[in-house]
Amino acid sequence: MPVLDEVPREPGRLPPTWRLAAFCSVPALLICAGTLGYHAIERWPWFDSLYVAATTLTSLGSANKYPASQAGRALTVALALLGVSTLAVAGAELLGAFVTGELRDFLRSRRMTRRIEALQRHVIVCGYGQVGQHVCARLLAGGVPVVAVDRRDGPLARARDAGALAVLGDAGLDETLRCAGIDRARALVAVAGNDPDNVVITMTARLLHPALPIVSCTDHQTSIPKLLRAGATRTASPHTIAGERIAEAVLRPSVATADLRLREELVRPGGPLDGKTVAGAGLRARGGPVLVAILRRDGQVAFDPADGIRLEAGDVVISVSHGPGPEGRGCAGRA
């Protein structure tokens, strides 16, 4: 069972809140047992039995008006010892939970769970290594909520510092991806440390969400067919991308210096762009992104579209801007 951003507990060990609740319930049970015992042994009234049991357990002493038999005194000794022991153990548990940070981590995990359950159209990044860090940074800069999944605590701490939510667990397991909210995600990125892990993650995610856009990272070209058969929508090789960027910086240094970024925006039914022309939608406004093309819903591409071309729901408007810029709406939906 994966946990959300929580330090792993020993197997079979209850969460700290459950243990504290259990210890806090013991005094009430002992008072009930003592009340029943005094009433059965000494034949005292119910209230007097309750009073003696409560004062004995709290170590306040008993000013009982009834003389106690030997069996009653034995019950008093047992209740006193159990009361002191319970308080000592409960105090040690509470102090230990604070000192070790277990209670803090558990409460933070609960908050993380609620935040992930409230997410809609987020991106799940499986693996927070070097590539995963850049992916998360780019998505967060574009205003896209990110849930990072990793087996290690250290990378997840860095993911939290960067602004992502975190799930500690194996991304190849169904339960881990469900905890990350795969049923509500807009996309999943598999950037684990090796190709076999990415294949398993991709296959698991595809089985859980048949329509989810999945981008899988690969270190070897021979793994691309496997990833595609496993269900990847797209594959990417960091080495290939880095090589192309380096070559572009040498061949076209001015383009690299200009820091141009492509953007895309999905035309949604009834949205501000649906049914409007290029000119009417203001896609060629000065100072804004430069319109490059329109990807029609039937797959055709209209480069440098004329002002009179009308946009329809399902089309994707592709433009270029300077610098990072805001994230285009619907980007993952067309991945």
N, C-alpha and C positions, 0 to 999 in steps of 0.2 A: 504494500500500500504506500504510494508516494505521499510525501508531506509537503506542505507549502512553506518554503523558506524556514524550515524548522530544523534544529539540531537533532540528529537521530537519537531515539531513546533506546534503552536496553530492551531486547525482546521480551514481551510479556509485561512490561512496566507500563502502568497506567499513566495518562497525562497528569501533570501536577494539580490541575484544578479538581480532577476526579479524586486524587489521593487526599487532598485537603478536605474535600466534601465528605469523604469516607471517615476521616479522623474526627471531623466535627460532628458527625452523626453518632459516634460511639458514646459520648456522654449522655445523650438523650436515651439511647438504648439501655445504658447502665442504670440510669435513673428509673426507667420503667421496670427493669429487672429487679432493682432494689426495692421499689414500691411493692411489687408483687411478692417479693421474698419476705419483707417485713410483715405484710398483711397475712401471708400464709403461715409464717412461723410464730409471730407474736400476737396475731389476731388484733392488731391495732387498726384504728379507722384509716380509711384511704388517705385522707389529707395528712394525718400524722405520719403515715408510712412514706408518703411522698416527701414530706418535709425532712425527715431523718435521712432519706436516701440522698436528697439534693445537698444538704449540709455536709454529709459525709464525703460525697464525691468532690465537692469544692474545697474540702479541707478546712471548713469553717467550724467544724466541731458540732456536736449535737447536744442541745439542752433538752433532751427528751424527758417528758414527765412520766413515761412508763419505764419500769425496769426491763432490761433486755436479758433474755436467757442466754445460755452459752452458745446456742446456734445463732441467735441474733447477733451476739458480739462477733462471732466468726464471719457472719455476713458483712458486718460493719468494717472489719479489717480488710476483707476482700475488696469491698467497694472503695475504700480509701486507697489501697495499693493500685487498683486498676485506674482510679481517677488520676492519681499523680503520674502513673506511667503513660496514660493516654495524652495528658497535657505535655509531658516531656517529648514524646514521639511526635506529636503534632507540631510543637515548636521547632523541633529539629528539622522536620520536613519543610516547614514554612521558611525557616532560615536557609536551608540548603537550596530551596527553589530560588530564593533571591540571590544568594551568593554565587551560585553556578550560572545564573541567567536563564535557567530552564523555564521559569514562569514567564519571564519577559519574552523569550523566544516563542513560547506557546501562544501567548496573547497576540504577538505580532503575526504568528501564523494564522490565527483566526481572522485577524483584520485583513490579511492578504487573501484569504479564502473569500471573504465577502466582497472584496474589491474585484477579484477575478470573476466571481459570479455575476457581477454587475456590468462586466465588459460586453461590448458588442462590436463586431467588425475589427477585432484586434489581430495582430500578427504574432504567431507563435514561432520563436526562434529556438531551434533545438541544437544546443551546443554553444557555449559562450567562450569560445577560444578567440584567437586573433581575428579570424574572419567574422565570427559571430558578434564580436564587439563592434566592428565597423558597420555591420548590418543594423544592429540595434541603434547605434548612434545616428545613422542616416534616417532610419524610420522615426525615431523620437524627435529628431530635428524637423521632420516633416509633419509633426503633430499626430503621428499614428501610435496608438497604445500598443505596447509590446509585452509579451509574456516570455521570459527566458526560461528554458528547461535545461538542466545540467545535473550530472551525477555528483558534482563536487560542490562543497560549501564555499570555497574561496572565490571561484568565478561568479557564483550567484551573489556574493556580497558586493562585488564590483558592479554587477548588473543592477542591484538595488541603488547603489550610489549614482549610477548613470540615469536612473529614473524608470527602469523597467520593473515589472512585477516578476516574481521568481517562483519556480516550482522545482523542488529537489526530487529527482527520480530518474528512472530510465525512460527516455522518450520513445523507446521501442515497445513499451507496454501500453495497452489500451487505457488502463486506469490513469496513468500519468497524463496522457493527452486529454482525457476527459477532465481531469483536474485543471488543465490549462485552458479549458473552454473551447475545445476544437469544434463543437457543434455550432458555436457562434462566431468563429474566427473568419476573417476575410482571406487569410493565406497562411501557409506554413513554410518555413525555411529550414531545411535540414543541412546544418553545417557542423556535424559531429566530426570527431577527430579522424575518421577513416571511412572509406567507401562502403565496407560491409555494414557499418552502423547506419549510414545514410540510406542504404537500400532497405534495411529493416524498418527504419523510421518512416520512410516513404510508403512502404507497403502497409504498415499499420495505420497511418493517417488516411490513406486512400480507402481502406476498408471501413474506417469509421465515418468518413465524410467523402462520398463519391464525387461530389462537385467542387471540392476545395482546390483552389490553385496551390500547387506545391512546387517550390523551387529547391532543387537538390544540388549540393556542392559535390564535386568530384576532383580527385587528384590525378586520375588516370583516364585517358580517353576510352580505354576498353570498358570502363564501368558505365559509360553513358547509356548503351543499350539496356543494361540491367536496370538502371534507374528509371528509364522510360517504361520498361515493361512492368516495373513495380508500381507505377502510377504517377511518376513525376510529370508535371506540366512542362517544366523547363529544367535544364541543367546548366551549371556554370562551373568553370574551372578557374580558380584564383590565379593559377600560373599563366593561363592563356590571357586572362583579362589584364594582369599586370604587364605581360609582355607587349600586348597591343597598346596599352597606355604609354609605356616607355617608348615604343616605336613612334607613336603619334607625337610625343614630346620632342622627338628628334626631327621627324619629317615635317610637322606642322606646329612649331613652337608657339606661334601666335594664337592658334586655336586653343592650345592648352592653357595659355596665359589668360585668355578671355574667360575661362571657367564657365562655359555654356552648359546648360542643363536642359534635357528634354523633359517635358511634362505631358500628362494626358488627363483628360476629363471625360467621364462617361455622360452621355446625354440620357437623362432619366425620363421616364414617362411623366408628363405634366410638369417637368422641371423648367427652369428659366431659359434653357436652350431649345427645348422641344418645339419643333414647328417653325423656328425662326431661321432666317437666312444668315449667312456669314456676316453681312453688313449689319443686319438688324440686331444681331446678338452682340455687336461691338467687339468681335474677335480681332479686328485690325486696329484697335484703338492705340493711339500713340502712348509710348511709355510703358505699355504692358507687354506680355509675352508675344512673340512673333509666331503667327500661325504657319505651320509647316504642312500639315496634311490632315485629312479626315479619313479615319478607318471606318468604312461602312459596316453595318451589321452582317452583311452578306460576305464580308471578307475583302471586298474591293477597296483599294486605296486611292484617294483623290489628292495628288500632290498640288500644292499651291492652289487651293480651290478658289474659284471665282466668288465674288461677293454675292451673287445671286443664288448660290447653292443652298438648298434648304436642309436643315439638320433634322434628323428623325431619332426617336427613342432607340437606343442601342448603339448609336454611332459613338465613336471615340474621337475627340478633338485632340490633336497632337500639336504642341507648340514648343518653342525654345525660349529660354529666359537666361538671365545672367545670375550666377550664384545659385545657392541651394534652393531658395524659393519655397513656397508652400507646397505641400503634397497634393498632387492632382486627385480629385475625387474619382473613385472607381478604378484606380490603378490596378489593385489586386484582382478585381473582378474580371479583368481581361488578360490576366497573366497566363 
